Amino acid sequence: MVFCAISGEPPQDPVVSTKSGHIYERRLIAKYISENGTDPITGDKLEDSDLIELKASPKTAPPRPPAHTSLPTLLHTLQNEYDAVVLELFSLRQKYNSVRQELSYALYSQDAATRVVARLIRERDAAREALANVQASMGVEPSAPAEGADVEMTEGGPTEENLPAAVVAKIEETHATLSAARKKRKPPTGYTTAAEVKTYTAKHTIPSLHSASPAGINSLSVSRLNPSQFLTGGNDKIVQLYDRSTDKVLATLKGHSKKINHVAFREREGENTLLLSAGADKIAKVWSHDSTSGEYAPSHTVRTHKGEITGLAVHPTSTLAVYSSLDKTYSIHDLTTFTQVFRSPVLDEPFTSLAVHPDGTLIAIGTSASTIQIFDIRGTIAATLTPSEGTPFTVNTLAFSENGYHMLAPGSSSSVSIWDLRKTKSTHSIPLGENFKVNKVTYDQSAQFLGVSGNHGAKVFAHKSWEELLRIEEGSDIAELVFGEQGKEIWAATGREVKIWGSA
């Protein structure tokens, strides 16, 4: 007795394959060949002409063709369904065996890789121990990283529950100095007026910055000590330093693996300038300026956070950098020693934006749940600001006024709110239009003007009177807005361009 290689049952109309020698039920192998064109056992190419009929004994007379309404028709239909089930079952068995083989290979590869990594770790630890023993026997101190080398701060670095006393003392000293001077501060002589802002027109465009694919500038920062220089971060994972006076790119800095979300200058009299960047790749980088070569070299990489970094700010002390992340934490890093000095506990909502109070004692954090958390820089929550009504939205940008009394933030997806920090409540809301999506909010250095940029351009308002002084519609989507020196210019990043508005 012979059996079909597909169904495993004695065939009624047996045929044998000249390619593999296997016996099949003719109707089953005919269906398989019409669908796949191969031998179901060996996988070799197979055609109907490669099948030879076997003379079965005893012969049975084939049934007469049934009528469409007869019982034999139903039996024939059931037979076809059975044939389909048998073919599908056979195909599943083949795939199952193939998956088992692939899984076995993957498990073997993973086990081999684990053994190799374990061996390398043992060898590394042994080498470190041997080096330490040699250094101890020779009386040599363990070597420190070379000056100017890129120092990496990983998740395993020090995590402080409280800020070090020296850092707190520096912050409090800065706070006392700045807050005392700010109460008496008035706009400097020659500072722009509301009447002048109304006359601003486009005066300069720097085109073709960053790569064309993927195009787009996400962040812009203008130098305070050298107002002709500005820093940009783009979707092409690159940070660029540009000099407007010479129309030249001074530095093209690479090191991120995803788009750049934020850039900033750290400028301090008597010290080298630092360039800071934070990206969607969960890391932040610091480049330091070499006065001898005139170039910027990487000096610090922050890998503290497990989520995309959504906020970057240089603290008023100029010795600290603050970062916020979608991992629901923020961290503070010393720009002198390149060490982490504080990381907040994990909270309930992802952090989507960050701003540091001009006196340095408060940190504002925006969330994806429409709320704004105000922290004392030591880590305790000082206040929680929540819009009174409206659909939930993401607080993707924040800005403190220079006098420290107010904070500007999105009030909805198409409006901005001015919060009075002395009363911890919103004192005014400015509607921007039904389809306006806020990208960036900012104050000028005198706290007389505030700017908002979005997908339909940008607008500048007078603080307190809330009069719209300037509407910029030349850029369809403005990602960043910055007030220039003395408020005489307004800088905007749109597409691959940086545009400047000012008096003609």
Phi and psi in degrees as a GROMACS rama.xvg file:
@    title "Ramachandran Plot"
@    xaxis  label "Phi"
@    yaxis  label "Psi"
@TYPE xy
-110.916  159.477  VAL-2
-131.739  146.042  PHE-3
-69.2447  134.357  CYS-4
-70.9465  -14.9312  ALA-5
-94.927  -54.1107  ILE-6
-87.8877  -22.7203  SER-7
77.5067  13.1272  GLY-8
-118.393  159.294  GLU-9
-60.6932  128.231  PRO-10
-78.4257  145.788  PRO-11
-82.8334  -32.5289  GLN-12
-130.536  77.5677  ASP-13
-73.8991  143.177  PRO-14
-136.262  156.004  VAL-15
-122.658  140.976  VAL-16
-85.1123  128.86  SER-17
-73.5649  -14.5688  THR-18
-84.8112  -44.6204  LYS-19
-111.876  -18.9163  SER-20
83.447  3.03142  GLY-21
-83.156  152.671  HIS-22
-102.123  139.477  ILE-23
-136.598  158.913  TYR-24
-74.2733  129.456  GLU-25
-56.9956  -45.1267  ARG-26
-65.5915  -33.2805  ARG-27
-72.7333  -46.0596  LEU-28
-69.8813  -29.8571  ILE-29
-65.7985  -42.346  ALA-30
-64.9318  -41.3088  LYS-31
-65.29  -41.1537  TYR-32
-66.234  -40.1067  ILE-33
-64.1915  -29.944  SER-34
-89.9651  -34.0749  GLU-35
-119.705  -31.0957  ASN-36
74.9382  16.2575  GLY-37
-133.574  166.049  THR-38
-74.4527  127.963  ASP-39
-67.0141  -18.6044  PRO-40
-94.945  -49.959  ILE-41
-96.1107  -18.9621  THR-42
81.1747  2.1652  GLY-43
-73.4192  155.205  ASP-44
-61.7045  135.027  LYS-45
-141.369  136.106  LEU-46
-123.65  167.064  GLU-47
-60.6934  -31.6053  ASP-48
-69.5282  -15.1787  SER-49
-87.114  3.74669  ASP-50
-100.912  134.489  LEU-51
-116.512  130.563  ILE-52
-73.3546  137.471  GLU-53
-98.152  137.61  LEU-54
-83.7138  102.208  LYS-55
-80.8093  150.73  ALA-56
-141.482  132.009  SER-57
-79.912  155.209  PRO-58
-78.0754  146.772  LYS-59
-119.267  137.798  THR-60
-69.9444  130.089  ALA-61
-66.7817  145.652  PRO-62
-68.1242  154.238  PRO-63
-70.9083  151.9  ARG-64
-56.9772  123.892  PRO-65
-78.5749  157.416  PRO-66
-76.6911  158.924  ALA-67
-66.6826  -18.3463  HIS-68
-106.818  9.58916  THR-69
-91.536  164.249  SER-70
-61.2241  -38.405  LEU-71
-57.8576  -30.9503  PRO-72
-62.5034  -43.7581  THR-73
-63.8002  -41.4422  LEU-74
-62.9655  -38.3547  LEU-75
-64.4088  -39.7369  HIS-76
-63.3548  -43.783  THR-77
-62.5949  -37.0929  LEU-78
-63.4046  -40.5117  GLN-79
-63.6216  -41.4959  ASN-80
-64.2897  -39.0957  GLU-81
-63.4309  -42.1023  TYR-82
-60.1276  -41.5443  ASP-83
-64.6611  -39.8564  ALA-84
-64.9635  -41.5487  VAL-85
-63.2048  -43.8744  VAL-86
-62.9602  -42.1594  LEU-87
-66.1988  -40.1908  GLU-88
-62.4279  -40.7508  LEU-89
-64.0905  -41.6851  PHE-90
-64.3449  -40.3731  SER-91
-64.4306  -37.8967  LEU-92
-62.5975  -40.1889  ARG-93
-63.3859  -46.3459  GLN-94
-64.7691  -38.1361  LYS-95
-60.9468  -45.0603  TYR-96
-63.7484  -37.7826  ASN-97
-66.6402  -41.9564  SER-98
-64.9357  -37.8765  VAL-99
-62.7344  -39.8226  ARG-100
-66.6077  -42.6567  GLN-101
-64.7722  -40.6984  GLU-102
-64.0668  -41.3381  LEU-103
-61.2935  -42.5629  SER-104
-65.3492  -41.5706  TYR-105
-63.6242  -43.0911  ALA-106
-63.437  -40.3641  LEU-107
-63.8507  -43.888  TYR-108
-63.7738  -42.3772  SER-109
-64.3736  -40.6316  GLN-110
-64.6999  -41.3108  ASP-111
-64.7024  -42.1929  ALA-112
-64.2431  -40.5761  ALA-113
-61.7516  -41.1412  THR-114
-64.7875  -40.381  ARG-115
-65.1118  -44.9417  VAL-116
-62.7439  -42.7311  VAL-117
-61.374  -40.7246  ALA-118
-65.1549  -41.2734  ARG-119
-65.6332  -38.1274  LEU-120
-64.6283  -41.5409  ILE-121
-62.593  -42.8843  ARG-122
-64.9256  -39.8812  GLU-123
-63.4768  -46.2846  ARG-124
-62.6532  -39.2901  ASP-125
-64.6873  -39.883  ALA-126
-66.0713  -41.4572  ALA-127
-62.7943  -42.1906  ARG-128
-64.7789  -41.5769  GLU-129
-63.4791  -41.2279  ALA-130
-63.8479  -41.9215  LEU-131
-63.2397  -39.9325  ALA-132
-64.5375  -41.4906  ASN-133
-64.6793  -43.6854  VAL-134
-63.7891  -38.9426  GLN-135
-66.4667  -41.0106  ALA-136
-67.8382  -29.5307  SER-137
-92.6901  -6.09497  MET-138
72.4912  29.6248  GLY-139
-100.896  133.548  VAL-140
-72.7737  145.91  GLU-141
-56.0558  137.21  PRO-142
-72.9058  142.625  SER-143
-94.9041  161.319  ALA-144
-58.1131  143.793  PRO-145
-63.0056  145.812  ALA-146
-62.86  133.589  GLU-147
87.8748  -7.05301  GLY-148
-74.1814  158.46  ALA-149
-77.8287  115.103  ASP-150
-95.3897  131.567  VAL-151
-107.526  125.915  GLU-152
-104.332  110.236  MET-153
-102.551  178.941  THR-154
-61.4422  -27.1066  GLU-155
-79.5605  0.992436  GLY-156
-71.3788  177.562  GLY-157
-64.6683  133.605  PRO-158
-116.868  114.287  THR-159
-91.2894  133.336  GLU-160
-75.2168  -30.158  GLU-161
-136.277  153.091  ASN-162
-64.6532  141.825  LEU-163
-57.9238  149.822  PRO-164
-59.6464  -37.4045  ALA-165
-65.4545  -37.8636  ALA-166
-69.052  -42.8555  VAL-167
-60.3552  -43.3564  VAL-168
-62.0204  -40.4778  ALA-169
-65.8994  -41.3851  LYS-170
-63.6417  -45.203  ILE-171
-65.7853  -36.5997  GLU-172
-64.2864  -43.6894  GLU-173
-64.1319  -42.4195  THR-174
-59.5888  -45.7719  HIS-175
-63.0388  -41.3558  ALA-176
-67.4966  -48.1029  THR-177
-71.4901  -42.1834  LEU-178
-66.4536  -36.7042  SER-179
-66.6141  -40.4588  ALA-180
-74.3992  -31.4541  ALA-181
-70.2353  -32.808  ARG-182
-64.4795  -27.0835  LYS-183
-100.89  -1.62879  LYS-184
-74.5974  139.074  ARG-185
-124.624  160.383  LYS-186
-55.0066  133.13  PRO-187
-61.7073  158.298  PRO-188
-60.6989  133.573  THR-189
88.2151  1.77097  GLY-190
-67.3058  147.262  TYR-191
-62.5679  154.071  THR-192
-113.241  168.626  THR-193
-61.3732  -37.8437  ALA-194
-63.0785  -37.6192  ALA-195
-70.558  -38.8618  GLU-196
-59.7561  -36.6576  VAL-197
-62.3826  -22.4993  LYS-198
-94.6032  0.122921  THR-199
-63.1648  137.327  TYR-200
-134.325  165.183  THR-201
-64.8383  126.762  ALA-202
-121.913  -18.8387  LYS-203
-157.756  143.817  HIS-204
-134.41  129.803  THR-205
-105.681  105.026  ILE-206
-92.5443  172.955  PRO-207
55.256  41.7418  SER-208
-85.9034  146.219  LEU-209
63.45  -177.249  HIS-210
-79.9492  156.449  SER-211
-79.1907  -19.8023  ALA-212
-143.825  115.37  SER-213
-79.2223  135.84  PRO-214
-85.0714  160.611  ALA-215
123.597  132.64  GLY-216
-102.77  127.861  ILE-217
-100.223  -23.277  ASN-218
-146.877  147.53  SER-219
-142.334  136.475  LEU-220
-140.823  134.626  SER-221
-107.027  135.026  VAL-222
-65.0299  138.489  SER-223
-83.6299  -37.1396  ARG-224
-82.8954  -28.6077  LEU-225
-131.695  84.4403  ASN-226
-61.6152  -10.6422  PRO-227
-82.8911  -11.6019  SER-228
-100.907  142.137  GLN-229
-143.937  159.182  PHE-230
-119.559  136.541  LEU-231
-132.056  148.953  THR-232
-126.737  134.65  GLY-233
-125.116  178.071  GLY-234
-68.9793  -15.2536  ASN-235
-84.2921  11.3447  ASP-236
72.2681  17.0256  LYS-237
-117.969  144.481  ILE-238
-106.851  129.406  VAL-239
-120.965  135.399  GLN-240
-106.986  124.834  LEU-241
-126.978  142.466  TYR-242
-108.963  112.692  ASP-243
-67.7357  -33.0259  ARG-244
-67.0664  -31.5211  SER-245
-106.765  -5.21608  THR-246
53.347  48.264  ASP-247
-133.072  147.745  LYS-248
-81.8344  118.245  VAL-249
-83.5249  -29.9474  LEU-250
-156.73  138.503  ALA-251
-119.651  110.526  THR-252
-108.211  123.342  LEU-253
-115.537  150.989  LYS-254
163.218  -16.464  GLY-255
-92.3606  151.944  HIS-256
-105.839  -4.53385  SER-257
-139.167  -178.529  LYS-258
-58.3789  152.95  LYS-259
-90.2542  126.178  ILE-260
-92.2856  -36.9257  ASN-261
-145.786  146.148  HIS-262
-135.379  157.507  VAL-263
-161.351  153.52  ALA-264
-95.3311  144.32  PHE-265
-115.881  104.663  ARG-266
-118.001  128.618  GLU-267
-144.74  132.118  ARG-268
-57.8503  130.934  GLU-269
84.1175  -0.0389896  GLY-270
-127.867  157.491  GLU-271
-65.7746  144.79  ASN-272
-72.3323  139.14  THR-273
-111.134  140.911  LEU-274
-109.512  128.11  LEU-275
-115.72  146.001  LEU-276
-146.109  152.376  SER-277
-141.236  139.682  ALA-278
-132.459  178.987  GLY-279
-75.5858  -6.01312  ALA-280
-86.8173  12.1137  ASP-281
76.1269  7.62153  LYS-282
-121.988  160.366  ILE-283
-127.257  148.083  ALA-284
-129.61  152.879  LYS-285
-127.915  128.045  VAL-286
-112.036  136.099  TRP-287
-110.609  148.871  SER-288
-88.1463  129.988  HIS-289
-95.423  110.287  ASP-290
-65.8514  -24.2778  SER-291
-74.1188  -51.6642  THR-292
-88.5547  -17.9766  SER-293
76.648  10.1216  GLY-294
-108.933  166.106  GLU-295
-106.252  134.227  TYR-296
-125.659  145.673  ALA-297
-65.9819  133.112  PRO-298
-126.014  -10.4231  SER-299
-160.738  135.168  HIS-300
-127.438  124.37  THR-301
-98.1032  120.079  VAL-302
-122.81  32.6819  ARG-303
-69.2327  -38.258  THR-304
-92.1731  149.661  HIS-305
-96.3335  -6.74836  LYS-306
-126.12  171.982  GLY-307
-55.4488  135.894  GLU-308
-83.4274  122.743  ILE-309
-111.19  -4.57341  THR-310
-149.87  144.035  GLY-311
-146.228  130.974  LEU-312
-149.335  140.341  ALA-313
-90.1962  125.932  VAL-314
-67.7965  150.11  HIS-315
-56.2979  -21.1556  PRO-316
-68.8373  -17.5307  THR-317
66.999  6.81376  SER-318
-112.259  -2.24532  THR-319
-128.61  147.138  LEU-320
-122.744  139.9  ALA-321
-118.257  134.632  VAL-322
-127.396  143.36  TYR-323
-120.303  157.112  SER-324
-145.693  160.958  SER-325
-70.681  -7.0042  LEU-326
-79.9637  9.78175  ASP-327
75.3729  22.9173  LYS-328
-135.003  162.388  THR-329
-128.794  157.043  TYR-330
-136.529  156.394  SER-331
-123.373  133.143  ILE-332
-127.762  141.128  HIS-333
-82.3966  122.244  ASP-334
-84.2826  -1.57403  LEU-335
-92.222  -46.1451  THR-336
-101.29  -8.2724  THR-337
56.4318  49.6384  PHE-338
-127.26  153.903  THR-339
-81.1535  128.484  GLN-340
-108.614  -14.0119  VAL-341
-163.141  143.19  PHE-342
-140.67  130.903  ARG-343
-72.6893  159.006  SER-344
-65.0144  160.51  PRO-345
-74.9932  126.153  VAL-346
-102.103  -168.021  LEU-347
-83.3783  -31.7757  ASP-348
-117.137  146.596  GLU-349
-62.2679  142.376  PRO-350
-87.3341  127.15  PHE-351
-114.889  -7.84028  THR-352
-163.604  165.575  SER-353
-152.652  145.957  LEU-354
-150.227  145.09  ALA-355
-109.33  132.631  VAL-356
-60.2739  142.668  HIS-357
-60.9557  -19.2919  PRO-358
-88.2819  -13.0152  ASP-359
90.8812  1.86823  GLY-360
-101.251  -13.5885  THR-361
-120.757  146.728  LEU-362
-126.561  127.982  ILE-363
-102.697  132.566  ALA-364
-124.668  123.93  ILE-365
-88.981  150.977  GLY-366
-125.767  172.653  THR-367
-82.4561  -0.3647  SER-368
-108.804  26.4553  ALA-369
75.0429  -3.41659  SER-370
-96.6302  159.777  THR-371
-125.403  123.241  ILE-372
-98.0188  127.065  GLN-373
-103.679  117.766  ILE-374
-108.086  140.34  PHE-375
-66.4856  140.915  ASP-376
-60.7758  -15.4699  ILE-377
-78.0508  -6.299  ARG-378
114.627  -12.486  GLY-379
-84.5587  146.588  THR-380
-78.5512  121.017  ILE-381
-89.2201  -33.1634  ALA-382
-164.705  156.896  ALA-383
-124.446  120.038  THR-384
-103.808  128.866  LEU-385
-132.74  130.64  THR-386
-58.7457  147.909  PRO-387
-71.7498  -30.6926  SER-388
-158.603  179.186  GLU-389
104.301  167.614  GLY-390
-73.6538  150.398  THR-391
-60.3002  147.891  PRO-392
-150.557  171.055  PHE-393
-98.7776  128.193  THR-394
-83.2983  92.4665  VAL-395
-95.4261  0.898224  ASN-396
-159.714  146.196  THR-397
-143.818  153.775  LEU-398
-154.784  132.381  ALA-399
-90.6128  145.411  PHE-400
-74.0146  155.026  SER-401
-64.3652  -30.0104  GLU-402
-78.6746  -7.42174  ASN-403
82.2272  2.54032  GLY-404
-90.5619  -25.5822  TYR-405
-127.057  159.605  HIS-406
-135.739  138.159  MET-407
-106.583  132.871  LEU-408
-155.855  157.112  ALA-409
-58.6759  135.178  PRO-410
-98.6444  -14.8164  GLY-411
-166.394  -170.08  SER-412
-70.4186  -15.5106  SER-413
-138.302  31.9373  SER-414
-154.145  163.793  SER-415
-124.432  149.999  VAL-416
-119.987  145.3  SER-417
-106.892  117.675  ILE-418
-99.4812  132.203  TRP-419
-90.4937  111.731  ASP-420
-70.1188  -19.2548  LEU-421
-74.6971  -26.2697  ARG-422
-111.772  -6.10288  LYS-423
48.5934  47.1253  THR-424
-147.737  158.338  LYS-425
-78.1665  123.818  SER-426
-98.8474  -16.8857  THR-427
-159.544  148.797  HIS-428
-129.98  136.534  SER-429
-114.922  111.318  ILE-430
-72.078  141.892  PRO-431
-113.328  -5.02405  LEU-432
119.534  146.833  GLY-433
-59.4791  -38.2471  GLU-434
-100.776  8.63428  ASN-435
-80.6328  127.452  PHE-436
-112.943  121.156  LYS-437
-74.8527  127.595  VAL-438
-103.194  -38.6323  ASN-439
-152.621  139.036  LYS-440
-121.8  148.51  VAL-441
-157.536  152.279  THR-442
-108.505  154.028  TYR-443
-83.1144  174.323  ASP-444
-70.5305  -16.9659  GLN-445
-98.5993  -4.96494  SER-446
63.0366  21.5211  ALA-447
-91.2783  -24.6944  GLN-448
-130.49  151.611  PHE-449
-133.258  145.61  LEU-450
-124.18  149.434  GLY-451
-135.203  128.922  VAL-452
-118.695  153.714  SER-453
-165.363  -159.834  GLY-454
-75.7757  -8.74222  ASN-455
-120.889  37.4775  HIS-456
99.1253  -146.311  GLY-457
-146.165  158.037  ALA-458
-137.827  145.062  LYS-459
-121.479  130.629  VAL-460
-121.309  155.309  PHE-461
-84.7743  131.455  ALA-462
-69.2723  141.19  HIS-463
82.3223  -50.2322  LYS-464
-83.3635  -22.7226  SER-465
61.9728  21.3369  TRP-466
-72.3728  136.308  GLU-467
-77.2226  114.562  GLU-468
-92.9074  -32.8077  LEU-469
-149.62  136.768  LEU-470
-123.285  123.788  ARG-471
-109.197  115.614  ILE-472
-122.273  7.62317  GLU-473
-72.8319  -28.1822  GLU-474
-102.778  123.254  GLY-475
-64.557  -40.593  SER-476
-133.907  109.345  ASP-477
-103.265  115.171  ILE-478
-80.8811  -30.2847  ALA-479
-144.108  144.878  GLU-480
-135.354  130.815  LEU-481
-137.254  134.111  VAL-482
-83.5129  133.087  PHE-483
-83.2596  -172.496  GLY-484
-59.1859  133.029  GLU-485
58.8182  15.0479  GLN-486
68.2477  12.2512  GLY-487
-76.5382  -15.4907  LYS-488
-138.376  156.182  GLU-489
-125.793  123.165  ILE-490
-102.268  143.063  TRP-491
-142.702  142.125  ALA-492
-106.072  121.575  ALA-493
-141.19  123.352  THR-494
61.6076  -125.102  GLY-495
-103.558  15.5949  ARG-496
-117.387  152.752  GLU-497
-115.994  120.769  VAL-498
-111.884  148.257  LYS-499
-125.808  130.539  ILE-500
-113.387  145.441  TRP-501
-173.704  -172.171  GLY-502
-70.638  143.588  SER-503
